């Protein structure tokens, strides 16, 4: 199997060329990496039909066998991790080390899902009657993934969907389809035909999926704006939906922190993956007592970080993944400049090829500025000075988003009390972005609907079924 060419859809366990093709660009060079198949509506119909045909047998397959297949897919991803990593860097832009984490994280998430079990609740067990509630698969799941963690976030969906007994039509982002197409190819030798279908395509493909009568559930990760469209479109056929959407995570830094220790960690909380993480720190509220020293330490560290082509050794941050997002980030920087906000570092761009934005930190822009209120999803961080912890909590919570948040302090108990006041799906103390396949991950407010990961995430791929058995008639 080659990893740099021959990209095909996976439909009913077979390779299928697209009815058309589109270019996938390397964001570091803007050169074409490869062409990806552009699935037509008829090809989506074929993928959905294959998934529907495969569903009864897969749902009836003992869960232990389904787990074994999921683990085999994890192993195949692991065995091909080096090649997948290079391909992912070429299409996504992230440094090789981060691409490897994305790929291996995907394998680990499949393994994590395979360690879960579907519970059964005994509601009643009397001489007259036995009533149990079990969780049965929904049918065909349409999984729609974004471009920031193409492998990991697709596997967030694939593992639990398959474990629960559903079949899947998986659609990667048109900006990063290649690695996912190759994972589909690996799966052809492992999963029964039709259990996993992988389709790539243009902007029409997602809406075709969300309105497709043959798809029973949509699991979507992407922006809040698109999430609203998904919900609207799914309403016509009352599809089940899980939406993992945008965030504007705040970090709250208390005055007791050891500045030198936390500066580097806080830097990466905001800038890892070039800031393109739903749970990146996007606003940093720093107590006035440590604002100046932390500012200096952050800027000093930022100046040492190497931004460049993810395929070059030593690169720590790659480019913005695509032109649309690049222009959005440049627009936010322009807005900061136009309004006269102070830049501590960065802010300048170069006309050279590649969607590169330097590490950019802003010095205490106003709370109502766009860079504070909007999700930047890029390497631009507003550093914000607060007079008190209460002020920080109030400002952190004054957001439509509610994905994650963190509190940083030398006193974890005190930090925990403050963290408990954050209105977000995940709260971290003295770290960020730690997720596991065993713990639920959900967005509050406009950051999502439903849950991924953990038992609760698994149950989102099921519908409850209560079975009541009358044992003998009871005299009136
Ligand atoms: P996006 O919403 O533009 O696209 C996400 C996916 O949806 C892509 O596959 C895209 O092709 C597809 N899509 C686009 N329009 C569609 C439509 N009308 N119907 C159905 N599908 C459609 O998001 P993006 O730019 O790829 O990703 C960045 C966003 O994702 C950020 O807002 C980020 O915070 C969010 N995100 C959230 C999480 C989370 O778990 N909460 C994780 C990663 C990224």
Boltz pocket constraint, residues with backbone or C-beta under 6 A from the ligand:
constraints:
  - pocket:
      binder: B
      contacts: [[A, 144], [A, 145], [A, 146], [A, 147], [A, 148], [A, 153], [A, 171], [A, 172], [A, 173], [A, 174], [A, 201], [A, 202], [A, 203], [A, 205], [A, 206], [A, 207], [A, 210], [A, 221], [A, 222], [A, 223], [A, 224], [A, 225], [A, 226], [A, 227], [A, 229], [A, 230], [A, 244], [A, 245], [A, 246], [A, 247], [A, 277], [A, 278], [A, 279], [A, 375], [A, 377], [A, 403], [A, 443], [A, 447], [A, 448]]
      max_distance: 6.0
